[in-house]
């Protein structure tokens, strides 16, 4: 089992990393999908603030590792990307389950660039203003995301072209095999 736990601030390029990983044969487990599925089952309205609030409430009620624990049943392939880890408690769950085969990879991009990318995505949860963007960053950092990023086994900077980033990710993943 080779598991890569992928982390980074919103808009840093995790989704592009995942698309390349899928192309080279990795299975993908998105923690956010697990959160959204659980929120939908419970009738939580779709939207960044409502889903984020739900995820936070679940962390407060059940521990900051709850979403990692809920993801475990979805991790079945020999090579898996676990996208969207937010804190050290989640990483501990994955390392306890999969041992030394877990690699923590952080994607980094400057805030202004991340804000631009999030707006260009035009998803319903995209921040409409810089204030909304900053609020989202603060919420994510409060969950321990910053601590997780600084603990990364590998850091990939995504501030060049999309083509360059995808090429960098492809070479990175191929080097792991």
MOWO-V547153 format. One record per residue. N is the residue number from 1. D_LAST is the distance of its C-alpha to the last C-alpha in Angstrom with 2 decimals. Layout:
n;d_last
N;D_LAST
N;D_LAST
This chain:
n;d_last
1;11.73
2;9.43
3;12.02
4;12.34
5;16.05
6;17.13
7;20.50
8;22.92
9;26.48
10;27.69
11;27.14
12;24.44
13;21.94
14;20.07
15;21.02
16;19.63
17;16.24
18;16.42
19;17.52
20;14.55
21;12.14
22;14.38
23;14.28
24;10.56
25;11.06
26;11.23
27;14.55
28;16.79
29;19.41
30;21.83
31;24.06
32;26.69
33;26.91
34;27.65
35;30.29
36;31.83
37;32.02
38;33.77
39;36.02
40;36.99
41;37.87
42;40.13
43;41.71
44;40.43
45;41.03
46;38.13
47;37.84
48;36.02
49;38.77
50;39.42
51;35.83
52;35.09
53;38.29
54;37.44
55;33.99
56;35.79
57;38.56
58;36.18
59;34.52
60;38.02
61;39.16
62;36.22
63;34.26
64;31.64
65;28.90
66;30.40
67;28.01
68;24.93
69;26.82
70;27.68
71;24.08
72;22.90
73;24.35
74;22.33
75;18.89
76;18.23
77;14.86
78;11.83
79;9.86
80;12.64
81;13.86
82;17.19
83;19.17
84;22.31
85;22.65
86;25.91
87;26.53
88;25.79
89;27.36
90;24.81
91;21.92
92;23.76
93;23.81
94;20.07
95;19.51
96;22.34
97;20.91
98;17.23
99;17.63
100;15.22
101;12.19
102;13.71
103;12.80
104;15.79
105;15.45
106;18.83
107;19.90
108;23.15
109;25.94
110;29.64
111;32.05
112;34.10
113;31.14
114;29.86
115;33.43
116;33.68
117;30.47
118;31.64
119;34.97
120;33.58
121;31.57
122;34.98
123;33.89
124;36.61
125;35.12
126;34.96
127;37.25
128;40.39
129;41.42
130;40.07
131;41.74
132;39.82
133;36.57
134;37.53
135;38.59
136;35.25
137;33.44
138;35.88
139;35.32
140;31.53
141;32.01
142;34.54
143;31.94
144;30.01
145;27.47
146;28.26
147;27.67
148;24.25
149;23.32
150;24.47
151;22.42
152;19.07
153;16.25
154;15.41
155;18.03
156;17.69
157;21.12
158;22.10
159;25.45
160;25.06
161;25.15
162;23.20
163;21.78
164;20.65
165;19.07
166;17.14
167;15.96
168;14.96
169;13.01
170;11.23
171;10.34
172;9.38
173;6.97
174;5.49
175;5.54
176;3.81
177;0.00
